[in-house]
Amino acid sequence: MNTAQTLGFPKGTKLLIIHADDAGLSHSENQATIQALSTGSVNSYSIMVPCPWFHEMALFAKTHPQFDHGVHLTLTCEWENYKFGPVLPVHEVPSLVDENGHFPKKRDVLKKQASANEVAKELSAQIEKALAYGLRPTHIDSHMYSVGSDPAFFEVYRELGKKYDLPVQINAQLLTMVGLDPDTIIQEGDFLVDQVHLGSYDHFEKGQLGNQYMDILDNLAEGLNVILIHTAFDDREMQGVTINHPNFGSAWRQIDFDTFTSEAVKSKIEENGIKLITWGEINSLLARH
């Protein structure tokens, strides 16, 4: 049985969450995400608590509870000139930062230097900060899936889901992407996303990213699917944030925004008999089973 069936849907049902990552990263990211939720097909998003523009997105989340949001747990900062670090004082989590108090750029650096105890402290603090703001997240997920840098970090992630009674995004493809073996990591009782879909750099380079998303919708498998996108504008702010980082850079994020606010995507969803679902709706269904 796929996850859609375990939630009570008939065989053949194609469930889809169109999820915008990285809200809170910048003003541009926030405004594009808000527009995509309000006028487009995006039906869920997650917020990066440690980032400078968290406050703006947190206020939106509080005043617009109709939009499904999660906490985008953050342990890495991949950008060249735009930096951020933990919500806890650096002296409490020294293994999570570089000499300037910033998160490392890459998962392998995080794996090499971070302690699981400090990962747990910082990620708990990020969720607690969101809750203290009055947010009511529907799920927990992970920036760059950095919780998969080490099996011990992933166990922290799983336990946070249990502690806060929220589903955490667990998916075999994402685990493989970060170098973990799904067969050894996934446990009985884990709530699984059947398929996670991401745009590819190859399609972006060829100017085919929007077409790739259309193909994903045309070929969506039955079960629970998530399309992970990053909505922002290709403006001076995002060009500065993502300088020398075309992969998920400002031009890429503009394509994500343009595609998932288009009428063409809405038509594709309808044509293919796809049912949009949110993490909040999943929570309600899980509570009944």
Phi, psi and omega in degrees: 000136174275175186292326177300318179293321179294337177277355176105006179272150181291157177305138180097350181290132176255103177266144182216131166253123173261106196246126178263112176280165165075017171301142184097344182298317183202169176297318179300315178300316182296311185294322177293320179296316179299316179295320181294325176290320188281326187236348185253204182260356178296129184235009177200154178207167176222151192249134176272104186295323183286351190277156185299332182259019175302315186303315180300315183287328178295321177296319177298314181300319180294321185270354179228064184293350179290343181263128185289125180221153177232180175260124182265086186303132192234126178228356181226155176223103192276355190274152186285312186246355183248118191231152173205164182220198187292160174281335176281156173304141184303325183292344178274337182225055186297336182284352183264357189231164173269190185295343179259005179083018181256153172299151176291157180289323193237153180296325184292329175291317177302313181301319185290322191251338189276146172262144181298325179297317180286327172302314180297317180298313184290317181293323174298319181294324178295316178294317180297323178295317177300315180295322180295332176286351182094012179284151178233076185295150179262349184194173176233134172222190193220128176295127183058015186047041184290345173296343178270009179297331184208141179304326179293324177292323181293325178293324173302313180302311180299315182293328176295323175300317179294317182299317184261005179054050179229142175292141173252146183285108178240129184206136184298320181297317180295320177299316178297320181303323182264007171094014176258153180271112181304326183295331180265340185267317183289132182247156174301133181098346175294139173275122188249139166275124185297313183220132172247133183242130177232146171295153181251149179295327178299314178294321179299312181301325182273004181072025186244015185297315178300320178294323178300316179298321178296319178296321177301315180294323179291334186242023183297133180277160173294158183109193180266120180243146171232129168259118180266119178232173182223101186267122174202172179260146178278064182251182185296324179299308183289329175297324176290317180299317191256019183306137180060026181219070183296333178293114187061031178279190187294321179294319177301313184293328175295320177298317177302314179298310183300317183294312188269010165248008184274155174290333181298319179292318178301320179293319179299318180300315181292315182301324185266008176063033182274135178256116176287139179219152178250165175297325178297318177294323176298317178304315180298318180292321178296326181294336181275341184262000000 
